[in-house]
Amino acid sequence: MKKTLPLITFLVIVVAIVAIGYVINKSKDTNSNQTASATATEPTTSGEVLGTSTDTSGIDAVALAKYLTSKGDVFYGAYWCPHCQDQKKLFGEEAMKYVPYVECDPKGTNPQPDKCTAANVQSYPTWIINGQATTGTKTFSELAQLSGFQK
């Protein structure tokens, strides 16, 4: 009986260690899957805009967006375009309510591909400011300079 007890104790300890290792690995797998889901860059058609203004120019995002709208300047993009997503994140959720945005992809939210064709949009993002096309993600300073916005 003396030899059986240490053997049983040993087996219980081994089983416990294996079980703990399994739980830890399962936890790591779950966390990495959640991280991968949170950082995935697959496009969505929701038109979801996340983040807040990260521009360091001191220009108010909402004021700039309202100014661009008042002048008839337009931001053309596509929901799947990572540079368009960067531009939207730069403005932030609140200011994007005022940004004059046109969705060019027919699969996007509120698509207006005819407007994109009429504006001769060839790449995303495209801004039409003062009647001139400029492409790429723009900082607030760049948009202010191109549009004549004053702080």
N, C-alpha and C positions, 0 to 999 in steps of 0.2 A: 504494500500500500504506500510505503514511503516513496518509492520510485514512481508510482502512478501519479501522485499529486503534483510533483514538479513537472511531469510531462504534460498533464492537463493544464497547469498554470502557464507553461511555455506556449502551448497551442492557443490558449485564450489570448495571450499577449500578442502572438503573431497575427491572429484573426483581427484583433483590435487595431493593430498597426496597419494592416491591409485595408480595413474599413475606413480608417481615418485618411489614409492616402487616397482612397477612391473619392471620398467626400471632398477633399481639397482639390483634386483634379477636376471633379465635376463642377465645383464652384468656379475655378479658373476658366473652364470652357464656357460656362454661362456668361461670365463677365466679359470675355473676349467676344462672344457672339453679340452681346448688347453693345459693346463698343463698336464693333464692325457695322452693326445696323445703324448706329447713331452717326457714323462718319461716312456711310455709303454715299456715293455721288450719283447714284442712278436717278434719272429724271423722274419727276412727278408731274402730274397735270394739275395739281392743286393750286399752283400759283403762290404757294406759301413763301412768305418773306420772314426771315429770322434775323435777329441781331439788332444792334443799334448803331448809330453813327460812330465811325471810328476815325473820321477825318480830324486832323489836328489844326486846321486852318482857322478855327474859331467861327467859321461860317455856320449859321443855323440851317440845318437840313430842311426843316419845314418851310422856312422863309425862301430858301433857294428853290425848292420844289414848286411853291406857289408862284414865284416869279417866272420860272420857266414855263409854267402852264399859262400864265397871263400873256406871255409873248407868243405863244403858239409853238414853242420849241417842243420837240418830241424825242423820246427814247424808244427805239425799236429793238426788240429782242426776241428770244425764244426761251421757253421754259427749261429746256435741257442745256442751255448754254452756260458753262461755268463762269464766264466773264460777266454775263448778264446777272447771274446770281451774286457775284461779287459786287456789282454796281448796286443791286437792290439792298444787299447787306450794308453797304456803305451808307446809304440813305437811312436805313432802319425802317422798322415796321410803320411807325407813325408817319414819317415823311413820305413813304411810298404811296400812302393814300392820296397824295397830291401830285406825285410825279406823273407827267404825261406819258404813260407807257403804252406801247402798242405791241401785242403778242402776234408774232409773225407765223408761228407754227399752227397749222389747223388743229392739232391735237391739244393745244394749250387751252388755258382758261380764257374765255372771251377772245377767241382768235379773230384777227383782222388781216389775213394775208393779203387781201386786195390793197389795203393801205400800204403795206410793205412793198408790194410790187409797184404801185404808183410812185412811191418815194425812191424806187430803184435801190432798195436795201440789198446789199450783196453779202454782208457779214454782220455778225452780232458781237457786242452791241454796236448799234449805229445811233448817233445823236444827230438830229437835224436842228441846228441852232442858227438863227438869223439867216435861214435859207441855205446854209452850208452844211454838208455832211462831214462828220468826223467819227472815226471808229475807235473802239477799245474802251476799256473801263476808264472813266474820268474822275479825277479828284474834284472836290468842291472848288478848289482854287482854279482848276482848269475850266470847269463849267462856268464859274463866275466871270472869268476873263473872256471866255468865248461869247457869253450872253450879255455882258455888261452889268451883271449884278453887283450892287454895292452892299457891303456889310452893314 
